[in-house]
């Protein structure tokens, strides 16, 4: 999909993904110009949530990272530049909480509110 997208945009277009689970480096590797690929992870609901993770791949140029950070800060968002690791920052921190809530349910300590 990203290869097809790249064929339809200008050479200086930044190609970004809002993924929270795919490797940005893998997406970038599929492109002819991988240096313009970056992750920009918004949280829902995006208009209300201030935090945005910016995830440069190893291939991403510093100019692309700087441009994205400046643009997002101009939108009055708080930027956290994260490494391209599974879950980035927020989802990596939150995963144990999701697992623990499922364990509490499975152990019969609580039920789901309907």
C-alpha positions as CSV (number, residue, x, y, z in Angstrom):
1,X,0.0,0.0,0.0
2,X,2.8,2.4,0.9
3,X,4.6,1.6,-2.4
4,X,1.5,2.4,-4.3
5,X,1.0,5.6,-2.3
6,X,4.6,6.7,-3.0
7,X,3.9,6.4,-6.8
8,X,1.2,9.1,-6.5
9,X,2.9,11.7,-4.3
10,X,5.6,14.3,-4.9
11,X,9.2,13.4,-4.1
12,X,9.3,15.7,-1.1
13,X,6.0,14.4,0.4
14,X,6.4,12.9,3.9
15,X,4.8,9.5,4.2
16,X,3.5,8.8,7.7
17,X,1.6,6.1,9.4
18,X,-0.6,6.4,12.5
19,X,0.1,2.7,13.4
20,X,0.7,1.7,17.0
21,X,1.9,-1.7,16.2
22,X,3.6,-1.9,12.8
23,X,7.3,-1.3,12.4
24,X,8.0,2.1,10.8
25,X,11.4,0.7,9.6
26,X,9.6,-2.1,7.8
27,X,7.2,0.4,6.2
28,X,10.1,2.6,5.2
29,X,12.0,-0.3,3.7
30,X,9.2,-0.8,1.2
31,X,9.7,2.7,-0.2
32,X,12.0,4.0,-2.9
33,X,12.8,7.0,-0.6
34,X,12.6,5.5,2.9
35,X,14.1,8.6,4.4
36,X,10.7,10.3,4.1
37,X,8.8,7.7,6.1
38,X,7.8,8.3,9.8
39,X,5.3,7.3,12.3
40,X,2.9,9.8,13.8
41,X,0.8,8.2,16.4
42,X,-2.3,10.1,17.5
43,X,-4.4,9.0,20.4
44,X,-8.2,8.9,20.4
45,X,-10.1,11.1,20.3
46,X,-7.3,12.9,18.4
47,X,-8.9,16.4,18.6
48,X,-8.9,16.2,22.4
49,X,-5.8,14.2,23.2
50,X,-2.7,16.4,23.4
51,X,-0.1,13.7,23.2
52,X,1.3,12.6,19.8
53,X,4.2,10.1,19.5
54,X,6.6,10.8,16.6
55,X,8.5,7.7,15.5
56,X,11.4,8.0,13.1
57,X,12.6,4.8,11.5
58,X,16.3,4.2,11.3
59,X,16.0,5.4,7.7
60,X,14.1,8.6,8.4
61,X,16.0,11.8,7.7
62,X,16.5,14.3,10.6
63,X,14.8,16.9,8.5
64,X,11.6,14.9,8.2
65,X,11.6,14.3,12.0
66,X,12.2,18.0,12.7
67,X,9.5,19.0,10.2
68,X,6.9,16.7,11.8
69,X,7.8,17.7,15.4
70,X,7.5,21.4,14.5
71,X,4.2,21.0,12.6
72,X,2.6,18.9,15.4
73,X,3.8,21.4,18.1
74,X,2.3,24.2,16.0
75,X,-1.0,22.3,16.4
76,X,-0.6,22.8,20.2
77,X,0.1,19.1,20.7
78,X,2.7,17.6,23.1
79,X,5.2,15.6,21.1
80,X,7.1,12.5,22.4
81,X,9.7,11.2,20.0
82,X,9.8,7.5,20.4
83,X,12.0,4.7,19.2
84,X,10.6,2.3,16.6
85,X,9.9,-0.5,19.1
86,X,6.8,-2.6,19.7
87,X,4.0,-0.4,21.2
88,X,6.3,2.7,21.1
89,X,5.9,4.4,24.5
90,X,2.3,4.7,25.6
91,X,1.0,1.3,24.4
92,X,4.1,-0.4,25.7
93,X,3.5,1.1,29.2
94,X,-0.3,0.4,29.0
95,X,-0.1,-3.3,28.0
96,X,0.5,-4.7,31.5
97,X,-2.6,-2.8,32.7
98,X,-4.7,-4.5,29.9
99,X,-3.3,-7.9,30.8
100,X,-3.9,-7.4,34.5
101,X,-7.5,-6.4,34.0
102,X,-8.2,-9.6,32.0
103,X,-6.5,-11.6,34.8
104,X,-8.8,-10.0,37.4
105,X,-11.8,-10.9,35.3
106,X,-10.6,-14.5,34.6
107,X,-10.0,-15.0,38.3
108,X,-13.6,-13.9,39.1
109,X,-12.5,-10.9,41.1
110,X,-14.6,-8.6,39.0
111,X,-17.0,-8.6,36.2
112,X,-17.5,-6.5,33.1
113,X,-20.0,-3.6,33.7
114,X,-22.8,-3.7,31.2
